[in-house]
């Protein structure tokens, strides 16, 4: 199967120069996690992700936050090549470029799940047992939103399970949930000006420099109030086909994996199940 069969054509792009504020507003408008970034000639420069923007609140110039070494493929490349590039670079998407290195499409893990895995009944006989992640980060129901976002970013996940006082799974929260509840505001900050050792004796006070920057502010409330309590789950012996169907049906990228009466044993991500393509 060729990349062009599954890719999304004519993606929204951000042209440099651009600011962090502009990117945040675009993320909220389109409800996506990344955009290709191009120069004035329309050639691919890299990709900007919502995660990189959130991790660097002090950087206003988008050019400084762009991931430059993004995987690319051509429209006529085989699907296995695209999957291999995603897995090798641990990146959820490849940019499809033409011969002039201008982006003409995006192929994401989600595209592969929706348009291929969820429609391939031959995958009914292959379980997710070899593919799901056993090490899972979690947050407690009373964790403040700011701390929940930090936990989400540190565990390098798109969504994180929420547990109650007994350790039972009660919900999921992802980046977009937190972004929807946040507000981009401009705040005044100050930083101390340092002097060289030769000049210290001249300074009778501690001079400061005031500057303005954009911040994503989150309300003071627990993650339980914004989490999705309707958790869609998988079991270790569920098939790749079934999991892909659930992901498509519920518009999610990962499912908690449980055993017995709801014991959380892992997470199965869409990034995990596309590995089956290379093993066919």
C-alpha positions in Angstrom: 0.0 0.0 0.0 1.3 3.5 -0.9 1.5 6.5 1.5 -0.7 8.6 -0.8 -3.6 6.1 -0.2 -3.8 6.9 3.5 -2.3 10.4 3.9 -4.2 13.6 4.7 -3.7 16.0 1.8 -3.0 19.8 1.9 -2.3 20.1 5.6 -2.5 23.4 7.5 1.0 24.8 7.8 2.6 27.6 9.8 4.9 29.9 7.9 7.9 31.5 9.7 8.4 33.9 11.2 5.6 33.3 13.7 5.1 33.7 17.4 4.2 31.3 20.2 0.9 33.2 20.8 -0.1 32.6 17.2 0.7 28.8 17.4 -1.3 28.4 20.7 -4.3 30.0 19.1 -4.0 27.8 16.0 -3.7 24.7 18.2 -6.9 25.6 20.0 -8.7 26.5 16.8 -7.9 23.2 14.9 -7.7 20.9 18.0 -4.6 19.2 16.7 -1.2 18.4 18.2 1.2 19.6 15.6 1.6 21.6 12.4 4.3 21.5 9.6 6.4 24.6 9.5 7.5 26.2 6.3 9.8 29.0 5.2 8.7 31.9 2.9 9.3 29.7 -0.1 6.9 27.1 1.2 9.7 24.5 1.8 9.5 22.3 4.9 11.5 23.5 7.9 10.1 21.1 10.5 7.2 20.5 12.8 5.9 22.5 15.8 4.1 20.4 18.5 1.8 21.6 21.2 4.0 19.7 23.7 7.1 21.6 22.7 5.2 24.9 23.0 3.9 24.0 26.5 7.3 22.8 27.6 8.9 26.2 26.7 6.7 29.0 28.1 9.5 31.5 28.0 10.3 31.3 24.3 8.1 33.5 22.1 9.8 33.0 18.7 8.4 29.9 17.1 11.5 29.3 15.1 13.3 28.3 18.3 10.7 25.6 19.1 10.5 23.9 15.8 11.6 20.3 15.6 13.9 20.3 12.5 14.8 16.7 12.0 11.3 15.4 11.2 10.8 12.2 9.1 9.6 12.7 5.6 8.4 10.4 2.8 7.2 10.7 -0.7 3.6 10.1 -1.8 4.5 6.9 -3.7 6.6 5.3 -0.9 5.4 2.1 0.6 3.4 2.2 3.9 6.0 0.1 5.6 8.7 2.7 5.0 6.5 5.4 6.6 5.8 3.2 9.6 9.5 2.3 10.0 10.4 6.0 9.9 7.8 6.7 12.6 9.1 4.0 14.9 12.8 4.7 14.3 12.3 8.4 15.2 9.6 7.8 17.8 7.5 10.3 16.0 3.8 10.1 15.4 3.7 11.5 11.9 5.7 11.8 8.7 5.4 14.8 6.4 4.8 13.9 2.8 6.8 16.2 0.6 7.1 16.7 -3.2 10.4 16.8 -5.1 10.9 20.5 -4.0 10.6 19.5 -0.3 7.2 21.3 0.0 4.6 19.6 2.2 1.7 18.1 0.3 0.4 15.8 3.0 0.6 14.4 6.5 0.5 10.7 7.4 -0.2 10.2 11.1 -0.5 7.1 13.2 -4.2 7.9 13.5 -4.5 7.9 9.7 -3.0 4.4 9.6 -5.3 3.1 12.4 -8.5 4.6 10.9 -7.9 3.9 7.3 -6.1 0.6 7.5 -5.9 -1.3 10.8 -9.6 -0.8 11.7 -10.6 -2.1 8.3 -8.3 -5.1 8.0 -10.2 -8.1 9.3 -7.1 -10.3 8.9 -5.9 -8.6 12.2 -8.6 -10.3 14.2 -6.3 -13.2 14.9 -3.4 -11.1 16.3 -3.7 -10.0 20.0 -2.2 -6.8 21.5 -0.3 -8.9 24.1 3.1 -8.3 22.5 2.5 -4.6 21.8 1.0 -2.8 24.8 3.1 -0.8 27.3 3.5 -2.2 30.8 5.0 0.9 32.5 2.3 3.5 33.0 2.3 7.0 34.6 -0.8 7.9 36.5 -2.2 10.9 38.4 -4.5 11.0 41.5 -8.0 12.4 41.2 -7.2 15.4 43.4 -4.0 16.4 41.5 -4.1 20.1 40.4 -4.3 20.8 36.7 -0.8 22.3 36.5 0.8 19.3 38.2 -1.3 17.0 36.0 0.1 18.7 32.9 3.6 18.4 34.2 3.1 14.7 34.9 1.7 14.2 31.4 4.6 15.9 29.8 7.2 14.1 31.9 5.9 10.6 31.1 5.9 11.4 27.4 2.3 10.4 26.8 -0.7 12.0 25.1 -3.1 10.9 27.9 -2.7 9.7 31.4 -4.9 7.5 33.6 -6.6 9.1 36.6 -6.9 6.9 39.8 -8.9 7.2 43.0 -7.8 6.8 46.6 -7.8 3.0 46.2 -5.7 3.1 43.0 -8.6 2.2 40.8 -8.9 3.6 37.3 -11.6 6.3 37.2 -10.8 8.4 34.1 -8.3 9.7 31.5 -7.0 13.2 30.8 -5.1 14.3 27.7 -3.3 17.4 26.4 -6.3 18.8 24.6 -8.4 18.5 27.8 -5.9 20.7 29.6 -5.5 23.1 26.8 -9.3 23.6 26.5 -9.5 24.6 30.1 -6.5 26.9 29.9 -6.2 30.5 28.9 -3.3 32.2 27.2 -2.6 35.5 29.0 0.1 38.1 29.0 1.9 38.6 32.3 4.7 40.9 33.5 7.8 39.1 34.7 11.0 40.4 36.2 14.5 39.1 36.3 17.5 40.4 38.3 20.3 42.1 36.3 23.7 40.8 37.3 26.9 42.9 37.3 30.4 41.9 36.8 32.5 41.5 40.0 34.4 44.7 39.2 31.1 46.6 39.1 29.4 45.1 42.2 30.6 47.9 44.5 28.9 50.5 42.3 25.4 49.0 42.7 23.5 50.2 45.7 20.4 48.2 44.9 19.4 45.1 42.9 18.2 46.3 39.5 15.6 44.3 37.7 14.4 44.0 34.1 10.7 43.8 33.5 9.4 41.9 30.5 6.1 40.7 29.1 5.4 37.1 28.0 2.5 34.8 27.2 1.6 32.0 29.6 -0.9 29.2 29.5 -2.7 29.6 32.8 -4.7 26.7 34.2 -7.5 27.1 36.8 -7.0 26.0 40.4 -9.1 22.8 40.4 -8.4 19.1 40.5 -7.9 16.9 37.4 -11.0 15.0 38.3 -13.2 17.9 37.2 -11.9 17.9 33.6 -11.0 14.2 33.1 -13.0 11.9 30.8 -14.8 9.5 33.2 -16.1 7.3 30.4 -13.0 5.2 30.0 -12.8 2.8 27.1 -10.6 -0.1 28.0 -8.8 -3.1 26.4 -7.7 -6.5 27.7 -4.4 -8.2 26.9 -6.1 -10.8 24.7 -8.1 -8.4 22.6 -7.1 -8.3 18.9 -5.3 -5.5 17.1 -8.4 -5.2 14.9 -10.7 -4.8 17.9 -8.5 -2.2 19.5 -8.2 -0.2 16.3 -12.0 -0.3 15.9 -12.4 1.1 19.5 -9.9 3.8 18.8 -11.7 4.9 15.7 -15.2 4.7 17.3 -14.3 6.7 20.3 -11.7 9.0 18.7 -8.9 8.1 21.1 -5.2 7.2 20.6 -4.7 4.9 23.6 -6.6 2.6 25.8 -5.9 1.5 29.4 -5.3 -2.2 29.5 -7.0 -4.0 32.4 -7.3 -7.5 33.9 -10.0 -9.0 36.1 -12.1 -6.5 38.0 -10.4 -3.4 36.5 -6.8 -3.8 37.6 -4.7 -1.5 35.5 -1.8 -3.4 33.8 -0.8 -1.1 31.0 -1.6 1.2 28.1 -2.0 0.3 24.5 -1.2 3.1 22.1 -2.0 3.5 18.4 1.8 3.9 18.1 2.2 0.4 19.5 -0.3 -1.4 17.3 1.1 -0.1 14.0 4.1 -2.3 14.6 2.0 -5.2 13.3 2.4 -3.8 9.8 6.2 -4.5 9.9 5.6 -8.0 11.2 3.2 -9.1 8.4 
